[in-house]
Amino acid sequence: MPFTHRFAPAARFGFWLRLAAVCAVATSAPPALANPAASIPPSAPQSAIAEVDIHSPYRVVPKMPTGAKTTADHSKFKELQGPFKSGSEVTAACLSCHTEAAKQIKGTIHWKWEEVEQDSKRIVGKNKVMNNFCVSTPSNQQFCTGCHVGYGDAKSGEFVAFSKRPDTDVDCLVCHDQTGKYVKAPYQSGNPPTTRIEMPPGSGTFIEPIDLALIAQHVGAPSRANCGTCHFNGGGGDGVKHGDLDSSLINPPKSLDVHMTKDGLNFQCQTCHATGGHEVSGSHYKLDAKHEGGQYVRGSQHNMGSAASCQSCHGDTPHKGNLAQDLNMHTRNIACQTCHIPEFARGGVPTKMEWDYSKAGQRGPDGKPLVIKDEHGHPTYLGIKGQFKLGENVVPDYTWFNGAVKWMNIGEKVTPNKDGVVAVNQYGGSATDGKSRIWPVKTMKGTQPYDPEMHRLLAIHNAGFDDAAYWHTMDWQKSIAAGMKEAGLEWSGKYEFVKTTTTWPITHMVAPKDKALSCAQCHSNNGRLEKIDGIYIPGRDKDHQSWIETIGLGVAGLSLAGVMVHGGIRSFLWLRRRNKPGSKSH
């Protein structure tokens, strides 16, 4: 039942009484947070705690201290003794036992980088959609596939469609390595370094080869570190994209995440993102925004490919005790994450909140692309990327969300809104559709190239050492021409910069229950939900009409005065009778 019905005027008085009882035991102060820096592993390389340099050999986060256990000792398998000259040779050895694994992987979003959009049924995915981080993938595959579960052609640099690659091009080690030593070299189409590689070319800096046999002999179920190799580093660096996913979750304290802390439940990613046949449940292209129906284990006939939700374990009425009725009432319209993730980027790793490409192109006195860092050593300006705004302990934005997300595919026509902003993705939901809850989100703001005549965002060629790669020559005209050509799209030859937004759900970094939002943080004027329409929030000015309340108070005052006058008259008449001579009471 929507709040608009629940809080009809006739019911508000009772609600106020219950709310007073709830707030009487709740603090109005913002939740105190533990020292976020304490969760960064001391062994983490610099690239794991700051913006990842595009030429860094590190495309992996440190190994989680407690690796997964397996039922077999792979170091005893003769097939894995090596030596191996390539990742594909390791995969061939893996497939000699795990015969169906590659076929399973090649049917997943991790391989195809494609997904069917929930409402429109269009094909979306990393190879299809625009974004306001590195913008587009088509002309940058040699670099972007450093986060693909496969191997490409590192020698020619030519991109081979994932659907045309052999089974041995599946990368088993990126998900199953337990040594923490596996890396994919940058600009090598997803391949690990098996020979010494100078990177960047001519720099005198080298990436050393890794021992594939040693790594192949020490594999197991994926850990948070394995998944984080890509998912923590989305958007170009640690914590850049999502805000609730970064390397601090490899070994988080309880104050950062109650589910993943090793001193508590020690959840791995697949605890919630249940997996079968290498199909990992859950995707930001498909979200179950309002799971109802109580507790049931994901993977049953009910789940439809969704990851576990809070209700999967906690049910629809998770709160217990004297205030349970009032707190559980909120779960019908408010996502658990709204109260239980008070801020994101709480682990000491900042997330990007703004990325302005229009400011890119500046060089320092040495003629090299300019680099400016903040007091913590995090880049706030890179000549090859532009200007950034970073955030830590960020209060989320909030929106009605029903699980439907509409993404903009590369090449789609679009006109900026009245504020001059293009929404790269849009979240569906409302207070009245019966499918939505109020969710916390990160709103990423960008400024990126736009074709004012063709009316579409422009694909760009960022990565590489060719003359058209923006990160190499900082020439927008060449970068856009190459990017649009690879995307197979017409370009007018003109460009300007337009403001953009993308929205990302916040669902990790669940705080302890005593750090959840207090009543006053929402039930107040200018509170957390100030911009949310369709609900009645006591304490919020926009939900009150002063003239109606003045009339109501006046009527109540007159009623009280009438009662008092009536009572006074009754008392006076009773005293008269009592004091009258001959009365029985006298």
N, C-alpha and C positions, 0 to 999 in steps of 0.2 A: 504493500500500500504506500503510495508516494507521501512524502512529508506534507504536501499541499493538502492532503485529506486528513492525515493524522493530526495536523496542527490547525484544524479549522478553528475559528474564533471561539466557538462554544467549548472547545476542549483545552484552550490555552491556560485557563486558570489552574486546572489540575496539573498540567505539565509544569507550570512555574513552581508549584509546590514540590513536585518530584525533583525538578532541576535544582532547587535550593538544597535539597537533601544530598544530591550528588556532589554539588560544588562545595558543600560544607566539609567534605573530607578530601577535596582535591586542592592541590596547590595551583596558584595562578602564575607562578614563575616559569619561564622557559626551562626545558630540561637541561640539567647540567651534563656536559659531555666529558668523557675521559680524555686524557692526553692522546690525540689522534696519532702522533708520531710514534707512539710506543708499539704500534702494530706493524711497522715496516720491518721486514726481515733484515737483520744486520748484514747478511750475505748478499743482499740484492745489489746488482750492478746499477750504475747511475741511470741507465736507460729504463730501469724498472721503477724509478721513483721520480722521473721527470719526463719531459717531452722526449720521445725517441727520435734521435737524429736519423735522417733518412739514409745515411750511409753506415749506420751502426750495424755491427755483426749480430747484435742481440735482437732476435725476433722471438724470444722465449722468456717467460718469467721464471724465477727460481723454483726449484722443486719444493713441494710441500714437505715439512719435516717427517711426516709419517706416511710413507707410500702405501699403495694398496697391495694386498696380498693375493697371490694366485695359487692355484692347485697344482702347478707344474713349475719345475725349475728349468727355465728356458736356456740357461747356460750349459745344460747337459745335452741339448739337441744338436746333433751333428749338422743339421741343415743351417744352423745359425752360427757356425764357427768362423765363417768368412774365409778370406777377406772379401769385402763387398766394395765394388767400384762405384755403385750408385744406390740411391734409395730404391729404385725399381728392382734391383737385384734382391734387396731385403724383402720387398713385397712378394716376389716370386717364391722365396723361401717360406714366408708366412702362409701363402696360399696352398702350399703343398699339404698343409694340415687343415687350415681354415678355408676350405674350398669355396664356400659361398660368400665369404666376407666382402670381397670386392664388389660383387654384384649387388649386395645389399647396400653398400655405401653409395654406389652410383645411382641409386634410386632416391637418395635423400637430398634435402636442401643444402646440406654441408658440401655435397659434391656439385649439384646442379646450379646452386646459387639462384634458384628460382622457386617461387611459391605461387599458389593460386590465391588471389585476393578474395577475402571472405564474401563480400557482397557483389562486387562487379564480375567476379570469376575471371578477371584479367590475369595475365602472367606478370608477376612482379618479382623482386629479388635483387640481390646485389649487382647483378649484371644488367639490370633493367632500369632501376630507379635512379633519380637524382638524389643528391644529398648536399648538405652545406658544410661538409668537412673537406674531403678531398675531391668532391663534386661528382666525378663519374669514373667508371672503370674501363670502358672499351679500349682507350688508347694507353692504358696504364697497367695492363695485365701482367707484364713482366715483374712489376713491383707488387701489385695488389695480391697476386697469387701466393705471396709469402704467407698469406693467411688462408690458403685453400688446402683441403685435405688430399692434395694430389701433386704430381710432378709434371712440369711442362718441358718445353724445349728450351733449355738454357743457352744453347750455342747460337741458334739463329735468332732467338728472341721472338719468333713468330708465334702468335697465339693459335693453339689448336683447340677447337671447341671441345668442351668437356665430354660431350656425347660421343666424340670420335676417338677418345683415348682408350688404350688397352687397359685391362684389369691391373697390370703391373704398375700403372701410373698412379694407383691409389697409394696414399701415404699412411701406412699403419703406425709409424713411430710418433708422429706429431701428437696423437691422442694417447698412445700407450707407453711411451718412454717413462721409466721410473728413475732414471739417473739424473735428470735435470741438465744433461749435457747436449741434448738434441737441439739443433738450431736450423733454421732455413736461412740461407744467405740472401741478402737483399739483391734485387735485380737479377735473380737466377731462376725465375719462373717457378718458385716453390721448391727448388732443390736444395738439399743440404750441401755444405762445402766438403767435397771429397778430395780436393786439391787446394793448394794455397792460392787465394784469390786476392788480388790487389783491389781495394775498394775505398774510395772511388778510383777509377783508373788514373794512373800517373801520380797518385798521392803519396806513394811510399808506405801506405798503411795496408796491412794484409789481414785477411781472415784465415785462420788456420783450419786445416781439415779436421773432421771429427771421426772417431772410431765407430763406424756403423755396426760392426760385429759386437762390440761391447754393449752398445745401446740395445741392439736386437735381443741380446741374451738377458736383458733386464727390463722386461715389459710387464704390464699388469693393467688392471682396470683404471680408467682415467681418474686422476685426482683434480682438485680445483686448479692446481697449477697447470695441468695439461689444457683444460678448457680455457684458462686465463691466457694462455699463449696468444690466442687471437681475441677472445672476448674481452679481456682486460685492456687490450691495446687497440681496440677499434677506433677509427678516426685519426690514427697516426701517432698514438702514444698512450702511455699508461693512464687510464682513467679519463681520457679525452672525451669519448663519445657519451657514455651512458650516465655517468655520475654515481650510479650505485654498483658499478663493477670496476674494480681496480685491484692492484696487487696486494693491497692491505687485507683482502679476503683470503689470501693463501693461508694465513695463520692468524685469524682475527681474535681479539679479546672479546669477551662476552658483551662489553659495552658497545661494540661495533655490530655484531650479529649473533643473536642468541642461538641460531640454528647451526652456524658453521664453526663456532668456537670449539677447539679441541677439548676444552674443559667441560663442554656440555654435550650436545647431540652430535657434533662433528659431522654434519651433513656434507656429503659430496654433491656436486651439481646434479648428478643423476639420481640422487635421492628424491628430488622433486621432479626433475626432468627425466622421468622413467623411460628406459630404453629397451627396445626389443628389435632384434635383427638390425642393429645399428641405426634404427629410426629413433632419433631423440625427440621426445615430446616437447612441445612449447616453441613458440616463435613470436617475435614482435610483429609479424605480419598477421598472426592469428592469436588472439588472446581471449581467454574465458573471463570476461570482466565481471560477470555476476553468476558465479557458481551457486546453485541452490540445490536443495534436496538432501542435505545432511552429509555425513561422512561416508566415503567409499574410496577404495584403493584405486588409484589411476592405473590404467592398463586394462580395466574392465571394458565391457561393451559400452559403458556410458561415457568414456572419456573423449572420444572423437579426436584423439591426437593432442589433447591439451595436457600441459604440465600440471602437476599438483597445485591446487590452490590452497589458501589458508583453511577453507572449509573441508578439504580432503582429510585433514587430521582433527581440526578443532570443531567441526560441525557448524550449524547455523546459529547456535546459541552458545558461544564460547565462554561468556562471562558467568561467574558463579558468585554467590553471596547475596548480601542485602540489596545491592544495587543492580543485580543481574537483569531485572526486567527493563530498566531504563537504558542500561548500556547495550543490551542485546537488541533493543529497539533500533539502535543506530545501524546495525549490520545490514538491515534491509536496503539501505540507501547509501551507505558509506563503506567503501572498501576498507578492509582491515589495515592496509598499508597507510591509509590517510592518517590514522592516529598513531600507528606503531612504527612508522619511519618518520620521525619528526624533522630530520634534515638528511640530505644525502652528501656524498663526498666527505664523510666523517673520519676516514682512516688516515689522514695525513697526506693524501694524494689529491691534488686539485683537479677539477674537471673544467673543460672549456665551456664557457657560457656564451661567448661571442667570438666570431672569426670574421675579420674584415679583409677581404682580398683586395679591395680598392686601395689599401695602404701599402700593398706589396711593391717591391721593386727598388727599395733604397739600398744603397751600398755604403759601407764604412770607408774610412780614410785609406784603408789598404786595398780598396777596390773590390773587396769580397762582399757578398750579401750581408747586410747589417744584422746583428744579433743583439737584442736587449733582453736582459733577465731581471726578475724581481729579486728582492732580498733573500729569497730562498733558493735562488738558482733556477727558477722556472722561467722559460722564455715567454715574454709578453709581446715580443716582436721578432719576426724572422723575415729577412728581405725576400725570401723565396715563397713565403706564405702569407705575410701580412701581419695585422695587429690582432692580439688576442685579449680577451678578458677571462680571467680564471676565477674559480670559486671553490671555497671549502665551507663545510657546514652550511650548505645552501638550503634555505626554506623552499620547498617545492611550490610550483603552481598547482592549481586544482581545477578539475574539469569533470563534467558528466561524461561517462565513458561506457559504451555497451559492447566493446570488443572489436567493433568494425573500424578498420583503418584504411583510408584511401591515400595511396601513394601516387606521386607524379612520376611517370616514366619519362625517360630521356626523350626529348623531342616533342612533348606535349605542348600545345598552345596554352598560354596563360597570360593574364593581365593582372598587374598588381592591384590590390584592393585600395580603398579610399585613403588608407594610411601609407600607400606605396610599398606594401609588403606582399610577398608571394609565399603562401603556405605550401611547403614541399610535401607535407603529409597533413591529413586532417582526421581528427578523432570523431567518431560518431557517438551520439548519446544525447539524452535530454532527461529532464525530471519526469516526463510523462510517458515515456515509451515502455516502461515496465521492465526494461532490460538493462538499465544503467545503474551504476553506482558512482559516487564521487571519488575520483582517483587522484593520487599525487603524480605529477609529471615534471620532467625537466623540459623547459623550453629553450632550445638552442637557437640563437640568433646569428644569422650570417649576412654577409654582403658579397655577392658573387656576380660573374659576368652574365649579361642578359642581352638578347638581340631585340632592339626596339622596333625593328621592322617586321621580323618574323614572329615576334611575340612569344619567345620561349627562352628558358634558361639554356646556357651554352655548355656543351661538353668541352672539357679542356684536357690538354696533354700536359701533365705535371711531371711525371717521373721518367727519368732516363738521362742519358748523356748525349743525346742527339741535339741538333740545332733547334728543334721545335719544343723541347722539354722545358717548361717554365722554370722548374727548379734548377735548370742548368744555365739557361740564357736570359731568363726573365723578360721574355718578349711575348706579350699577350697576343699580338696579331698571329704569330706563328703557332703559338700554343693552341689557340682556339681553332685555327684552320685545321691543324692536325687532329684535334679532338673530334671536331664535327665530321671530318672525312672518315675517320675510323668508325664513328657511330652511324655513318651512312645518311647524314642529314645535310640539308641545304643551309647555308649561312649567308646572310646579306652582306657580310664584310664589315658590319658596324657592331659595336658593342658599347654598353654602358653597365654600370653596376647597380644592382637592385637589392633591397633588403629581403631576407628570407627567414623562415622559421621551420624547424622540425620539432616534433613532440616525441618524447621518450617516456615510457612508463617507469615508475619507480617501484621496485618490488623486492630489492635486496637491501641488506644493511638494516635488518629488523632489530630494533632496540629492546632492551629489557622492559618488562611491563611497567616498572616504576618510572621509566623515562618516556612513556607514551604521553601524548598531548593531554593537557589539563582541559577542563571544561571551558575556562575563561579564554583559552587561546582561540576558540572558535565562537563561543557564545559571548561576543563582545563587539562593540563597534570597531571597524577596521581590523577585525580578527582574520584568521586564516581563510575563512570561507566568504569573505566580504564580497567577492566578485561572482559567487555562485548564485544563480537565480533558480526559482522554482521551489524554494524551501523557506520555511519560517524559522528564523533564528532569534530567540529571545536575546535581547541585549544589542541587537544590530539596528541602527537607526532607520535603515531603509525598509525595515519590516514594520515600522510604526508610523501611523498618521496622527500627528500631534493634535489636530482639531477633534478627531474621533475620540482620542484618549482623554482630551480635556472634557468633552461632553460626558464620557463615561465616568470620569472621576467626579464631575459635577453631579451626575445622577446618583453615584454611590454616596457622595457627600450629603445630598438632599435626603437620600434614603436613611442614612445614619442619623441625620438631624430629626427626621420624622420619627424614627424609632425612639430617639432620646426624648423628644417632646411627648410622644405617646406614653412612654414609660413614666415621664415626670408627672403627667396628668393623672395617670393611674395611681401613682404613689401619693399624690396630693389628695385625691379623693379617698384613698384608703385611710390616710391619716385623719381626714375630717370625720369619717365614720367612727374611727377608733376613739377619737377624743370627744365625740358627741355624748352629752349626759344620757345615761340610761342604756348606752350600747353595751352589748355583752362583752366586747373586748375591753371596755373601760372597767 
